[in-house]
C-alpha cells in the first residue's frame, strides 16, 4: 500500500510539471500566432495606405496605432490563465 501511494504521488508530480510545460508551450504558441497575425495585418495596412497615396509619416503612425490596438485586443481576449500559466478553477 505504501509503495502504491508513493508511486501515485510521483506520477502526480510528473503530471503537474508536464502540464505546466504544456500550458507554457501552448500559451507561447498562441501569443506568437497572435503577433504573426498582427504583423501580417500591419504589413497589409501599410501597403494599402502606401498605394492609396498616404504620406509616409502618417502611414507609419496609422499602422503603429492599429497594430497597438490589435495587440491590446488580443491580450484582452486571451484568458488570464494563458498569461499567468495558472489553471482555471
Number of C-alpha atoms within 10 A of each C-alpha: 5 7 8 9 10 11 11 12 12 12 11 12 12 12 12 12 11 12 13 15 13 13 18 17 14 14 19 14 12 15 18 12 12 16 16 12 15 19 15 12 16 21 14 13 18 20 15 13 18 15 9 9 10 15 10 12 9 12 17 17 12 17 20 14 12 16 21 14 13 19 18 11 11 16 15 10 9 14 13 13 13 19 13 11 17 12 11 8 4
